């Protein structure tokens, strides 16, 4: 039995596992009128009013990549620890990530703050729409303003370039200006 476990462990740890990927864009929306225009367009396009999410993201200092604890207020509280690697550049960019559910977010926050240090906290109301394989977020962020984010969920059989093309097409459709990125 010990030999089988050791063989299984060796097999699992030597496999190359592809991290899930998104192609993302983030844009600061210049005014409430533009925000409402996007919201109306997405409501019509998706034939839904979108899903309202109340989120608090706590960011931790890390020597590499980014790490945040996301707490959501829905029918029942859900918390997720999210590790992601993404470049700081305007326009579509690849984001490689891992997530895990966190049953005790307050305890996790204490452990990570004491271990890594606290980088900051962001609270927002997010309106989520699904357009094909893309999550479209319209965010009202406490103390920072209004934002829009696209997350193209890259499928296993798709290239980064295909994800970028989907993001750019949706950016054009939503009339997102490069100056907003």
C-alpha positions as a LaTeX table, in Angstrom:
\begin{tabular}{lrrr}
\hline
Residue & $x$ (\AA) & $y$ (\AA) & $z$ (\AA) \\
\hline
Unk1 & 0.00 & 0.00 & 0.00 \\
Unk2 & 2.83 & 2.42 & 0.84 \\
Unk3 & 4.55 & 1.62 & $-2.44$ \\
Unk4 & 1.35 & 2.34 & $-4.41$ \\
Unk5 & 0.91 & 5.67 & $-2.63$ \\
Unk6 & 4.55 & 6.61 & $-3.33$ \\
Unk7 & 4.12 & 5.71 & $-7.02$ \\
Unk8 & 0.89 & 7.72 & $-7.19$ \\
Unk9 & 2.57 & 10.70 & $-5.52$ \\
Unk10 & 5.49 & 10.58 & $-7.98$ \\
Unk11 & 3.09 & 10.35 & $-10.94$ \\
Unk12 & 0.93 & 13.26 & $-9.76$ \\
Unk13 & 3.82 & 15.58 & $-8.90$ \\
Unk14 & 5.66 & 15.10 & $-12.19$ \\
Unk15 & 2.67 & 15.83 & $-14.43$ \\
Unk16 & 2.61 & 19.25 & $-16.05$ \\
Unk17 & $-0.71$ & 20.82 & $-15.20$ \\
Unk18 & $-1.92$ & 23.79 & $-17.21$ \\
Unk19 & $-3.22$ & 26.58 & $-15.00$ \\
Unk20 & $-6.70$ & 27.81 & $-15.94$ \\
Unk21 & $-6.46$ & 30.93 & $-18.11$ \\
Unk22 & $-8.47$ & 34.04 & $-18.82$ \\
Unk23 & $-7.81$ & 36.89 & $-21.18$ \\
Unk24 & $-8.70$ & 40.03 & $-19.27$ \\
Unk25 & $-9.17$ & 43.70 & $-19.83$ \\
Unk26 & $-9.93$ & 46.29 & $-17.20$ \\
Unk27 & $-11.23$ & 49.75 & $-18.00$ \\
Unk28 & $-12.17$ & 52.75 & $-15.90$ \\
Unk29 & $-15.59$ & 53.97 & $-17.06$ \\
Unk30 & $-15.47$ & 57.77 & $-17.44$ \\
Unk31 & $-18.98$ & 58.57 & $-16.18$ \\
Unk32 & $-22.29$ & 57.20 & $-14.93$ \\
Unk33 & $-24.00$ & 57.78 & $-18.30$ \\
Unk34 & $-21.48$ & 55.50 & $-20.08$ \\
Unk35 & $-21.94$ & 52.91 & $-17.32$ \\
Unk36 & $-25.74$ & 52.97 & $-17.76$ \\
Unk37 & $-25.40$ & 52.74 & $-21.56$ \\
Unk38 & $-23.20$ & 49.63 & $-21.22$ \\
Unk39 & $-25.60$ & 48.14 & $-18.69$ \\
Unk40 & $-28.59$ & 48.69 & $-21.03$ \\
Unk41 & $-26.69$ & 47.22 & $-23.99$ \\
Unk42 & $-25.64$ & 44.12 & $-22.02$ \\
Unk43 & $-29.14$ & 43.65 & $-20.60$ \\
Unk44 & $-30.56$ & 43.63 & $-24.12$ \\
Unk45 & $-27.78$ & 41.44 & $-25.56$ \\
Unk46 & $-27.96$ & 38.79 & $-22.82$ \\
Unk47 & $-31.70$ & 39.11 & $-22.20$ \\
Unk48 & $-30.95$ & 39.27 & $-18.46$ \\
Unk49 & $-30.63$ & 42.03 & $-15.88$ \\
Unk50 & $-27.25$ & 40.59 & $-14.88$ \\
Unk51 & $-26.38$ & 39.14 & $-11.49$ \\
Unk52 & $-25.56$ & 41.49 & $-8.61$ \\
Unk53 & $-22.59$ & 40.43 & $-6.47$ \\
Unk54 & $-21.33$ & 42.24 & $-3.38$ \\
Unk55 & $-17.61$ & 41.50 & $-3.02$ \\
Unk56 & $-14.73$ & 42.34 & $-0.72$ \\
Unk57 & $-11.26$ & 41.51 & $-2.06$ \\
Unk58 & $-8.38$ & 41.49 & 0.41 \\
Unk59 & $-4.96$ & 41.57 & $-1.27$ \\
Unk60 & $-1.80$ & 40.22 & 0.32 \\
Unk61 & 1.84 & 41.08 & $-0.29$ \\
Unk62 & 3.56 & 38.38 & $-2.30$ \\
Unk63 & 7.03 & 38.11 & $-3.81$ \\
Unk64 & 5.50 & 36.77 & $-7.04$ \\
Unk65 & 2.13 & 37.18 & $-8.73$ \\
Unk66 & $-1.01$ & 38.22 & $-6.81$ \\
Unk67 & $-3.01$ & 36.68 & $-4.00$ \\
Unk68 & $-6.45$ & 37.78 & $-2.87$ \\
Unk69 & $-9.20$ & 36.53 & $-0.63$ \\
Unk70 & $-12.61$ & 37.21 & $-2.14$ \\
Unk71 & $-15.63$ & 37.29 & 0.13 \\
Unk72 & $-19.06$ & 37.43 & $-1.52$ \\
Unk73 & $-22.45$ & 38.11 & $-0.03$ \\
Unk74 & $-25.00$ & 36.01 & $-1.88$ \\
Unk75 & $-27.70$ & 33.67 & $-0.62$ \\
Unk76 & $-24.95$ & 32.19 & 1.55 \\
Unk77 & $-21.47$ & 33.65 & 2.08 \\
Unk78 & $-18.85$ & 32.21 & $-0.24$ \\
Unk79 & $-15.13$ & 32.89 & 0.06 \\
Unk80 & $-12.40$ & 32.04 & $-2.41$ \\
Unk81 & $-8.63$ & 32.34 & $-2.26$ \\
Unk82 & $-7.35$ & 33.36 & $-5.70$ \\
Unk83 & $-3.73$ & 33.17 & $-6.85$ \\
Unk84 & $-3.07$ & 34.72 & $-10.24$ \\
Unk85 & $-0.26$ & 35.77 & $-12.53$ \\
Unk86 & $-0.90$ & 38.69 & $-14.88$ \\
Unk87 & 1.20 & 41.41 & $-16.44$ \\
Unk88 & 0.50 & 45.08 & $-15.72$ \\
Unk89 & $-0.26$ & 46.38 & $-19.19$ \\
Unk90 & $-3.26$ & 48.06 & $-20.79$ \\
Unk91 & $-5.45$ & 46.03 & $-23.13$ \\
Unk92 & $-6.06$ & 42.29 & $-23.30$ \\
Unk93 & $-3.67$ & 40.27 & $-21.16$ \\
Unk94 & $-3.37$ & 36.66 & $-20.11$ \\
Unk95 & $-4.17$ & 35.76 & $-16.51$ \\
Unk96 & $-3.18$ & 32.32 & $-15.20$ \\
Unk97 & $-4.90$ & 31.43 & $-11.93$ \\
Unk98 & $-5.76$ & 28.90 & $-9.24$ \\
Unk99 & $-8.66$ & 29.11 & $-6.81$ \\
Unk100 & $-9.75$ & 27.27 & $-3.69$ \\
Unk101 & $-12.78$ & 27.59 & $-1.43$ \\
Unk102 & $-12.17$ & 28.99 & 2.03 \\
Unk103 & $-14.62$ & 27.94 & 4.76 \\
Unk104 & $-13.14$ & 30.34 & 7.38 \\
Unk105 & $-12.29$ & 33.63 & 5.60 \\
Unk106 & $-11.61$ & 35.60 & 8.80 \\
Unk107 & $-9.16$ & 32.98 & 10.03 \\
Unk108 & $-7.51$ & 32.78 & 6.59 \\
Unk109 & $-7.19$ & 36.58 & 6.50 \\
Unk110 & $-5.42$ & 36.59 & 9.87 \\
Unk111 & $-3.01$ & 33.82 & 8.82 \\
Unk112 & $-2.18$ & 35.43 & 5.45 \\
Unk113 & $-1.85$ & 38.94 & 6.90 \\
Unk114 & 0.52 & 37.69 & 9.62 \\
Unk115 & 2.50 & 35.60 & 7.12 \\
Unk116 & 2.64 & 37.84 & 4.05 \\
Unk117 & 1.38 & 41.27 & 5.06 \\
Unk118 & $-1.72$ & 43.12 & 3.93 \\
Unk119 & $-1.53$ & 45.00 & 0.62 \\
Unk120 & $-5.06$ & 46.46 & 0.59 \\
Unk121 & $-8.77$ & 45.88 & 0.43 \\
Unk122 & $-11.36$ & 46.67 & $-2.24$ \\
Unk123 & $-15.13$ & 46.55 & $-1.76$ \\
Unk124 & $-17.45$ & 46.64 & $-4.75$ \\
Unk125 & $-20.86$ & 45.97 & $-6.15$ \\
Unk126 & $-20.43$ & 43.90 & $-9.29$ \\
Unk127 & $-23.02$ & 43.39 & $-12.00$ \\
Unk128 & $-22.13$ & 40.19 & $-13.87$ \\
Unk129 & $-23.24$ & 39.36 & $-17.42$ \\
Unk130 & $-22.22$ & 36.29 & $-19.46$ \\
Unk131 & $-21.61$ & 36.98 & $-23.16$ \\
Unk132 & $-20.67$ & 33.66 & $-24.75$ \\
Unk133 & $-17.54$ & 32.51 & $-22.93$ \\
Unk134 & $-16.86$ & 35.96 & $-21.48$ \\
Unk135 & $-17.72$ & 37.28 & $-18.06$ \\
Unk136 & $-18.50$ & 40.99 & $-18.28$ \\
Unk137 & $-18.31$ & 42.87 & $-14.98$ \\
Unk138 & $-19.68$ & 46.35 & $-14.37$ \\
Unk139 & $-18.21$ & 47.38 & $-11.02$ \\
Unk140 & $-18.94$ & 50.21 & $-8.63$ \\
Unk141 & $-15.86$ & 50.26 & $-6.38$ \\
Unk142 & $-16.00$ & 52.02 & $-3.01$ \\
Unk143 & $-13.81$ & 55.11 & $-3.06$ \\
Unk144 & $-12.36$ & 54.42 & $-6.53$ \\
Unk145 & $-15.14$ & 54.82 & $-9.11$ \\
Unk146 & $-16.79$ & 52.72 & $-11.80$ \\
Unk147 & $-15.04$ & 50.06 & $-13.85$ \\
Unk148 & $-15.67$ & 47.45 & $-16.49$ \\
Unk149 & $-13.84$ & 44.15 & $-16.81$ \\
Unk150 & $-13.90$ & 41.42 & $-19.43$ \\
Unk151 & $-12.74$ & 37.90 & $-18.58$ \\
Unk152 & $-12.64$ & 35.64 & $-21.60$ \\
Unk153 & $-12.57$ & 32.08 & $-20.26$ \\
Unk154 & $-9.99$ & 30.38 & $-22.48$ \\
Unk155 & $-11.05$ & 26.82 & $-23.28$ \\
Unk156 & $-8.50$ & 24.00 & $-23.23$ \\
Unk157 & $-8.52$ & 23.77 & $-27.05$ \\
Unk158 & $-8.12$ & 27.54 & $-27.60$ \\
Unk159 & $-4.99$ & 29.62 & $-27.97$ \\
Unk160 & $-4.19$ & 32.85 & $-26.17$ \\
Unk161 & $-4.59$ & 34.64 & $-29.53$ \\
Unk162 & $-8.16$ & 33.35 & $-29.91$ \\
Unk163 & $-8.98$ & 34.66 & $-26.43$ \\
Unk164 & $-7.45$ & 38.05 & $-27.27$ \\
Unk165 & $-9.51$ & 38.22 & $-30.50$ \\
Unk166 & $-12.72$ & 37.55 & $-28.52$ \\
Unk167 & $-11.80$ & 40.27 & $-26.00$ \\
Unk168 & $-10.96$ & 42.80 & $-28.71$ \\
Unk169 & $-14.22$ & 42.12 & $-30.57$ \\
Unk170 & $-16.25$ & 42.64 & $-27.39$ \\
Unk171 & $-14.26$ & 45.79 & $-26.56$ \\
Unk172 & $-15.23$ & 47.19 & $-29.96$ \\
Unk173 & $-18.85$ & 46.13 & $-29.52$ \\
Unk174 & $-19.01$ & 47.88 & $-26.12$ \\
Unk175 & $-17.17$ & 50.93 & $-27.52$ \\
Unk176 & $-14.42$ & 50.74 & $-24.92$ \\
Unk177 & $-11.84$ & 53.41 & $-25.66$ \\
Unk178 & $-8.10$ & 52.70 & $-25.31$ \\
Unk179 & $-7.76$ & 55.73 & $-23.02$ \\
Unk180 & $-9.96$ & 53.95 & $-20.47$ \\
Unk181 & $-7.59$ & 50.97 & $-20.16$ \\
\hline
\end{tabular}
